[in-house]
Amino acid sequence: MSNVGFRQYNNIKRADPSLVELFRGIPTPNIDDNMNRMFSLRGLKPYNRTPLLGTAFTVRVAAGNNLMFNRAIDLAQPGDVIVVDGGGYMERALCGEIMISHAKKRGLAGFVVNGCIRDVEAVAAIDFPVYALGFNPNGPMKNGPGEINTPVVCGGMAILPGDILAGDADGIVVIRPDDAAGVAQKAARQNEGEKKLLETIAQGKWDRSGFAATLAELGCEIMD
C-alpha cells in the first residue's frame, strides 16, 4: 500500500569516494567560486570546528519530529552526511549529543540540520561536524512521518541523495557528482593561486593597478 510522505528508500547512488576526496582541504569559497557562486547553503552555521566532507544521505521530517532521523543514522553508511530537512522549524531540537555520538561511532561524516540541535556545549567538543539553523533545549517528538533518501531542501538548496557536501567555518557547498571532477580541479587551482597571492602580499608586491583600470573601463566618474 502506498504511504506518501512516510517512506524509506534504501538504495541510492553515492558519489564515488575518489571524487569526494578531491575536495578535502579545499576551502568552500574556492569550491563555490567555481560553481558560479550559486551552490552554498544559507543560514546554517557550524557548531564545532570539524570540517565536513561526505555524501548526502537525506531525511525529510515532520516539524519537530526525529523518528526518521534516528532511523537514517542506522541505515547510513560510513562517509555519509545525514542531511535533515526539518522545514526550518525552530521550536524543537532534532538531535543532540546522544544521536551525534552514535553517528560518530558508526563512522558517519556529519549532520546538516535545517532546524535546531541541542547540547551545544557538548557538540562543540565532539570531533564530528554538525551544522544547523539554531539550537533549542526542547526535545523532539518521535512518531513520524517523514521520508528517507528523497530530494530535500536545506539552507535554500536542493540536495539529492548521493550529492557531495563540503563544509568548513564559512559554511557548506553542495556538489553534484557529475560536476565534481571539473569543479575540484578548478577549485584546487584557485586555492594554489590564492596561496601564491598571499605570499606576494606579504612581500608588499601586489600590483593593484587593475582595479583603477576597471573603473576607467566602466566609465566611473572620478571627482576631487
C-alpha positions, 0 to 999 in steps of 0.5 A: 500500500502506498504511504506518501510522505512516510517512506524509506528508500534504501538504495541510492547512488553515492558519489564515488569516494575518489571524487569526494576526496578531491575536495578535502582541504579545499576551502568552500569559497574556492569550491563555490567560486567555481560553481558560479557562486550559486551552490552554498547553503544559507543560514546554517552555521557550524557548531564545532570546528570539524570540517565536513566532507561526505555524501548526502544521505537525506531525511525529510521530517515532520516539524519537530519530529526525529523518528526518521532521523534516528532511523537514517543514522542506522541505515547510513553508511560510513562517509555519509552526511545525514542531511535533515530537512526539518522545514526550518522549524525552530521550536524543537531540537532534532538531535543532540549529543546522544544521536551525534555520538552514535553517528560518530561511532558508526563512522558517519561524516556529519549532520546538516540540520535545517532546524535546531540541535541541542547540547551545544556545549557538548557538540562543540567538543565532539570531533564530528561536524554538525551544522544547523539553523539554531539550537533549542533545549526542547526535545523532539517528538518521535512518531513520524512521518517523514521520508528517507533518501528523497530530494530535500531542501536545506539552507535554500538548496536542493540536495539529492541523495548521493550529492557531495557536501563540503563544509568548513567555518564559512559554511557548506557547498553542495556538489553534484557528482557529475560536476565534481571532477571539473569543479575540484580541479578548478577549485584546487587551482584557485586555492594554489593561486590564492596561496601564491597571492598571499605570499606576494602580499606579504612581500608588499608586491601586489600590483593593484593597478587593475582595479583603477583600470576597471573603473576607467573601463566602466566609465566611473566618474572620478571627482576631487 
